[in-house]
Amino acid sequence: MRKKLYYLLILFAFCGALLRACEFIQSHFHEHDWQDATCIEPRTCSICDLTDGEPRGHDWKKATCLMPETCRICGATQGWRADHIWVDATCTEPERCSVCGTKRHWYSFPNGHEWQDATCTIPKTCSVCGATDGEPEHYFGYYWNTTVDATCYSSGVKENTCLRCGYVKSEEIPTIDHKAGSWECIQKATPFSNGIFVRCCEMCGLEMDREEREYIDYGITSNGSSNGSGNNFNTYNNQSQQETTASYVLNKKTKRFHYPSCSDVPKIAPKNYSVSSETRETIISMGYQPCGHCAP
């Protein structure tokens, strides 16, 4: 019985040794499938788990205010986030972290520009950051000097001089409207045809208005006596009626208006005599007609 037990023990020992020999052969004589080493593991065979060498170790990236120290290879972290790196406020930005852009306080505001006034050659400029705004500005006076008068057919020119540097600025003056002159008779009225009067522009001579005026018989014969028309022109000769500063003399009976210098003015009866400085158009609107002799 003891002899059988002895042989059985020897058999178990032999099998164990054989198994270990097989494992040794398998681990040392097959082709390894190596996996690259990681930060915490060495190079390892995916078949037999045999390791070789040392782990690579972490490649730590410096901590910031956003992230703690972080491994560039595996992304592992350690420690705490770093403090913010504050940058002083500028003219346009409040006090902020230079890394993450966070405002230091909710009440942080930009300092604002410190502007220096523009000169003739330099625009408005901040004395702190050098920022500029607008364009250089000359200091012109209020009044312009007209060097070329504008007319109805050509524009004019006006100039203004900078009070600091003497620079002369020129601007165009737009053309102006025509300026009507006095009425002129181009065809006298007769008992058989109306007279023709025109009014032209004083600057360019353009005809602006034209009108026909009826012949007026004042009832005076060649010897100066009345023919009975009843206009009293043979009765009065009041020279003082021409001595007026008004623009026009009115005959209230005949509804005609004259220049004060007209030769018909002294012949107006005093009760029909009146004066006015209203415009020609206003007097016509009152029912009066211009004299056919002086053509007001």
C-alpha positions in Angstrom: 0.0 0.0 0.0 2.8 2.4 0.9 4.6 1.5 -2.3 1.5 2.5 -4.4 1.2 5.8 -2.6 4.9 6.5 -3.2 4.5 5.9 -7.0 1.4 8.1 -7.1 3.3 11.0 -5.5 6.1 10.6 -7.9 3.6 10.7 -10.8 2.0 13.9 -9.5 5.4 15.5 -9.1 6.4 14.5 -12.7 3.1 15.9 -14.1 3.6 19.2 -12.3 7.2 19.5 -13.6 6.0 18.7 -17.1 3.3 21.4 -16.9 5.7 24.0 -15.8 8.1 23.1 -18.5 5.3 23.5 -21.1 4.5 27.0 -19.7 8.1 28.0 -19.8 8.4 26.8 -23.4 5.2 28.6 -24.4 6.3 31.8 -22.7 9.8 31.9 -24.1 9.6 30.3 -27.4 6.3 31.8 -29.0 6.2 35.2 -30.9 5.1 37.9 -28.5 2.4 40.4 -29.5 3.7 43.5 -27.7 1.4 46.3 -26.7 3.0 49.8 -26.3 3.8 50.9 -22.8 1.4 53.5 -21.3 1.9 56.1 -18.6 1.4 53.5 -15.8 2.0 50.1 -17.6 5.2 48.8 -19.2 5.2 47.1 -22.6 3.0 44.0 -22.3 2.5 40.9 -24.5 -1.2 40.5 -25.3 -0.8 36.7 -25.5 1.1 35.8 -22.3 0.9 39.1 -20.4 4.7 39.1 -20.2 5.9 42.7 -19.5 9.1 44.3 -20.7 10.7 47.6 -19.6 9.2 50.4 -17.5 6.0 52.5 -17.8 6.5 55.7 -19.9 5.3 57.9 -17.1 3.0 60.9 -17.3 3.9 64.0 -19.4 2.3 66.7 -17.2 1.0 69.9 -18.6 1.1 72.9 -16.3 -2.1 73.7 -14.4 -4.2 76.7 -15.5 -7.2 78.5 -14.1 -9.3 76.2 -16.3 -7.7 72.8 -15.7 -5.4 71.2 -13.0 -2.2 69.5 -14.1 -3.1 67.2 -17.0 -1.2 64.4 -18.7 -0.7 65.2 -22.4 -0.7 61.5 -23.2 -3.5 59.9 -21.3 -5.5 62.9 -20.0 -5.1 62.0 -16.3 -5.2 64.9 -13.9 -3.7 65.7 -10.6 -3.9 68.5 -8.0 -6.0 71.7 -8.3 -6.6 74.4 -10.9 -4.2 77.4 -10.8 -5.1 80.9 -10.0 -6.3 83.4 -12.6 -3.7 85.7 -14.2 -5.3 89.1 -14.0 -4.5 91.8 -16.5 -5.2 95.4 -15.7 -8.1 97.2 -17.3 -7.4 99.1 -20.5 -9.2 101.9 -22.3 -11.6 99.4 -24.0 -11.5 96.2 -21.8 -12.2 95.7 -18.0 -9.8 93.8 -15.7 -9.7 90.2 -17.0 -7.9 86.9 -16.7 -5.4 86.6 -19.6 -6.1 82.8 -19.9 -9.8 82.4 -19.7 -11.1 85.9 -20.2 -13.1 86.0 -17.0 -13.9 89.5 -15.6 -12.3 89.9 -12.1 -15.4 91.6 -10.6 -18.9 92.1 -11.9 -18.3 95.8 -11.5 -15.1 95.9 -13.6 -15.3 98.4 -16.4 -13.0 99.7 -19.1 -11.0 102.8 -18.1 -12.2 104.8 -21.1 -10.1 106.8 -23.5 -8.4 110.0 -22.5 -8.9 112.0 -25.6 -6.7 114.9 -26.8 -8.4 117.4 -29.2 -7.7 117.0 -32.9 -5.3 119.5 -34.5 -5.0 120.6 -38.1 -2.8 117.5 -38.9 -3.6 114.9 -36.2 -7.1 113.5 -35.5 -8.5 113.2 -31.9 -6.1 110.8 -30.1 -6.1 108.9 -26.9 -3.1 109.7 -24.8 -3.1 106.3 -23.2 -3.5 103.7 -26.0 -2.9 105.9 -29.0 -6.4 105.2 -30.6 -7.7 107.8 -33.0 -11.1 109.0 -33.8 -12.3 111.0 -36.8 -10.1 113.1 -39.0 -7.8 116.1 -38.4 -9.8 119.3 -37.9 -9.0 122.8 -39.1 -10.4 125.7 -37.0 -12.4 127.7 -39.4 -14.0 131.0 -38.7 -17.8 131.6 -38.9 -17.8 133.9 -41.9 -17.0 132.9 -45.5 -15.4 135.2 -48.0 -17.0 135.1 -51.4 -14.4 135.3 -54.1 -16.6 134.6 -57.1 -20.3 135.6 -57.0 -22.8 133.1 -58.2 -25.1 134.0 -61.0 -28.0 132.4 -62.8 -25.7 130.8 -65.3 -22.6 130.0 -63.3 -21.7 128.9 -59.8 -19.6 130.9 -57.4 -16.8 130.3 -55.0 -16.4 131.0 -51.3 -13.4 130.6 -49.1 -12.7 130.2 -45.4 -9.2 130.3 -43.7 -8.1 128.1 -40.8 -7.3 130.4 -37.9 -4.5 128.1 -36.7 -2.5 127.1 -39.7 -3.8 129.3 -42.5 -5.2 126.5 -44.7 -7.8 127.9 -47.2 -10.9 125.8 -47.8 -13.0 126.5 -50.9 -16.6 125.5 -51.5 -18.9 126.0 -54.5 -21.8 128.4 -54.3 -24.8 127.0 -56.3 -26.2 129.0 -59.1 -29.0 131.4 -58.1 -32.4 132.1 -59.6 -32.8 134.7 -62.4 -33.2 138.3 -61.1 -36.0 140.1 -62.9 -35.2 143.7 -64.0 -37.6 146.6 -64.7 -40.4 146.5 -67.3 -39.3 147.8 -70.7 -41.5 148.8 -73.6 -40.6 147.1 -76.8 -43.7 148.2 -78.7 -45.7 151.3 -77.7 -49.5 151.1 -77.5 -51.6 152.9 -80.1 -55.4 153.4 -80.4 -55.2 150.4 -82.8 -52.9 148.0 -81.0 -51.7 147.1 -77.5 -48.3 147.9 -76.3 -45.8 145.1 -75.4 -43.7 145.2 -72.3 -41.0 142.7 -71.3 -39.0 142.1 -68.2 -35.6 140.4 -68.5 -33.1 138.9 -66.1 -30.5 141.5 -65.0 -27.7 139.0 -65.2 -28.2 137.0 -68.3 -30.8 138.9 -70.3 -33.3 136.1 -70.4 -36.8 137.2 -71.0 -38.8 136.3 -67.9 -42.2 138.0 -68.4 -44.1 139.5 -71.3 -47.4 141.3 -71.2 -49.6 143.5 -73.4 -51.0 146.8 -72.2 -54.0 148.6 -73.6 -53.7 152.1 -75.1 -54.9 154.8 -72.6 -56.5 157.9 -74.0 -56.0 160.6 -71.3 -58.2 163.1 -73.2 -55.5 165.7 -73.9 -55.4 167.3 -77.4 -52.4 168.7 -79.1 -53.0 172.2 -77.7 -53.2 170.9 -74.2 -57.0 171.3 -73.7 -59.4 168.7 -72.6 -61.4 166.7 -75.0 -64.1 166.1 -72.4 -63.0 162.7 -71.2 -63.2 163.9 -67.5 -59.8 162.7 -66.2 -59.0 166.2 -64.9 -55.5 166.1 -66.6 -56.2 169.6 -68.0 -57.1 171.0 -64.6 -54.3 170.0 -62.1 -50.5 170.4 -62.2 -49.4 169.6 -58.7 -45.6 169.1 -59.0 -45.4 168.3 -55.3 -47.2 165.0 -55.9 -44.0 163.7 -57.4 -42.1 164.5 -54.2 -42.7 161.2 -52.4 -40.5 158.4 -51.1 -43.1 155.8 -51.8 -42.4 153.3 -54.6 -45.6 154.0 -56.6 -48.3 156.7 -57.0 -51.9 155.5 -57.4 -54.8 157.1 -59.3 -57.8 155.8 -57.4 -60.2 156.9 -60.2 -58.5 155.5 -63.3 -57.1 152.5 -61.3 -53.6 153.1 -62.8 -50.3 153.2 -60.9 -47.2 155.2 -61.8 -43.6 155.8 -60.8 -43.4 159.1 -58.8 -41.3 160.6 -61.6 -44.0 160.0 -64.2 -45.2 163.2 -66.0 -48.8 162.1 -65.4 -48.5 162.3 -61.6 -48.9 166.1 -61.2 -52.1 165.9 -63.3 -53.9 163.5 -60.9 -56.7 165.2 -58.9 -55.8 165.4 -55.2 -58.9 163.4 -54.2 -57.7 160.6 -56.5 -54.1 160.7 -55.4 -52.6 158.0 -53.3 -49.1 156.4 -52.8 -48.0 152.8 -52.0 -44.7 150.9 -51.3 -46.2 147.5 -51.9 -44.8 145.3 -54.6 -46.0 145.6 -58.2 -47.7 142.2 -58.0 -49.6 143.3 -54.8 -50.8 146.5 -56.4 -52.0 144.7 -59.5 -53.9 142.2 -57.3 -55.7 145.3 -55.8 -57.2 146.0 -59.3 -54.7 148.5 -60.6 -53.1 148.5 -64.0 -49.6 149.9 -64.8 -49.3 153.3 -66.5 -48.7 153.0 -70.2 -46.2 155.9 -70.2 -43.7 155.1 -67.4 -44.4 151.3 -67.4 -43.9 150.6 -63.7 
